[in-house]
Structures are given as structure tokens and as C-alpha cells.
Amino acid sequence: MAIGIVAIIALGVGTHIFEITMKAAATQASLSRKRMVVLGAVFGGIQMLLMLLGLFVTWIIEENCEMDMVNHIYRYAAICFLFMLIAKSLFEGIYTKEFLECRAEPLSLKQWGMQAIRAGIESSVVGMSITYLNPDTLYDMVCVLCISILSAIGGLWYGYWSGVKGQRVLNLSGAFMLGIAGVYMIIRQKAGI
């Protein structure tokens, strides 16, 4: 069951990645397929590194804090962070801002990397949540990496060719998927799993 929840979390964050890259691509004067793949891989890779940061923080806390109290506080913090992410997605889904599409100079890899880092806070929260749900993280990392890269490339392609459309649906569907994971985490917490 935890494996399916990890996929749902990854898809929830993937909707956010898709929206961000869609907006970035809608402002590009030119964007080749090769550049889309490179930018998508960079964006997904940075998201993966930030998710690993969340995994690492979780591992450090669980290894160095033997006390049950600290682990409980951390688990509740992971749940709270996930629900803050859900609230953010709901807010952005309900109050969608108009996005001005204008073609500009291509983003450099440095600018793109900074944009990925700014958007990557969610990935750290996802890393914390994934570790809480499933300590065997190899599948989780591969799942999140693949979905992040595919979401970034898909967002770039869609935004460049079709513009910015469907922001509300992306945000609300992401909030819904993360909400499923949050409820699952609460049920596990109550059951003492």
C-alpha cells in the first residue's frame, strides 16, 4: 500500500512541476526538443536532490534520536508540512492568477536551476513524507525522479506549444493527491504503524 501512496505523492508534486515548467516554457522565444529534455532533466534532478535532502534529514533524526517523543514530533511535523503543501495547492487552485504570456530570451541553465530550487521546497517535504511512509526508499527515489523529469519535460512541451492552460485543474488535482497521502499518514499514525 505504501508504494502506491508514494506514487500518488509523486504525481501530486508532478502536477506542481508541470505547472511551473509550463509557465516557464510559455515565455520562451525558442525551445528545441533537445533543450526541453535537458531542462526537464535538470529540473527533475534538482527536485530529486531536494527530496534526498528531506530523506537525509529524516534518516539523521531517526538514527540519532532514540527517544520516541522526538520521533513522534518529527512525524507530526512531516504531516503538518504535507498539509501546508496541500493548503498552498488548494489556495493556488481556487485563486488562480492571470499569467501574461510573452516570449522572451531563453533561460540560462543557472536561471533554470535557481527556479527549480525555489520550486523544490515541496520536494523536501515529499522526501520527509516518503521516508515516513516507506523506509525502503530505492523504489521511491526512482518513482519520484521519473515522474519529476517527465512532468518537467511535459510541462515544457505543453507550455511552449499550447501556452498556460489548466492551472486550476493542476493545482486542485495535486492538492487532492497529496490529501490522499496525508489522510493515509494520519491513519498510520493513529494505528501506530
PyMOL commands that set and color helices and strands:
alter all, ss='L'
color gray80, all
select helices_A, chain A and resi 2-25+33-64+68-94+109-119+121-133+138-162+167-191
alter helices_A, ss='H'
color red, helices_A
deselect
rebuild
show_as cartoon
